[in-house]
Amino acid sequence: MFRIAFIVAALGFSGWVPATTFDGLELDEIMRAVRSLDDARHGIVAFLGPASITSVVPGPSDLPIRHRMLTSWGRTSGEATLAVAAGGIFSVGIKLVLPIIAAIGLIVSDAPLGDTMQTVVTIV
């Protein structure tokens, strides 16, 4: 319960600071500026935005943000859903497959491993 309250407070504080610091902060102007970015800057925003969300709220909390970004850039809801799902599958696949490939490499190369490490590599 404390963690949920902390996350809500942190997100609220993160929104409150710019809103009170900058007198002329206009959300419509910000959205128009983001929509006018070229593809390279879309990529930067698409990486940094969700990364900042997941650093505060663990888990797949960035998926709605990714979907909203893609639809705000003119993609259909179906295209955005497919892109978000494919990216998630790729991300999970990489996190599961790469350690297995590394473990196979260690076992095949007959690398000198301690008993504990040998057990971890064999389990992976």
Secondary structure as the mmCIF struct_conf table of DSSP 4:
data_model
#
loop_
_struct_conf.conf_type_id
_struct_conf.id
_struct_conf.beg_label_comp_id
_struct_conf.beg_label_asym_id
_struct_conf.beg_label_seq_id
_struct_conf.end_label_comp_id
_struct_conf.end_label_asym_id
_struct_conf.end_label_seq_id
HELX_RH_AL_P HELX_RH_AL_P1 PHE A 2 THR A 21
TURN_TY1_P TURN_TY1_P1 ASP A 23 GLY A 24
HELX_RH_AL_P HELX_RH_AL_P2 LEU A 27 ARG A 35
TURN_TY1_P TURN_TY1_P2 SER A 36 SER A 36
HELX_RH_AL_P HELX_RH_AL_P3 ASP A 39 VAL A 56
BEND BEND1 VAL A 57 VAL A 57
BEND BEND2 GLY A 59 PRO A 60
TURN_TY1_P TURN_TY1_P3 SER A 61 ASP A 62
HELX_RH_AL_P HELX_RH_AL_P4 LEU A 63 SER A 72
TURN_TY1_P TURN_TY1_P4 TRP A 73 GLY A 74
HELX_RH_AL_P HELX_RH_AL_P5 SER A 77 VAL A 108
TURN_TY1_P TURN_TY1_P5 SER A 109 ASP A 110
HELX_RH_AL_P HELX_RH_AL_P6 ASP A 115 ILE A 123
#
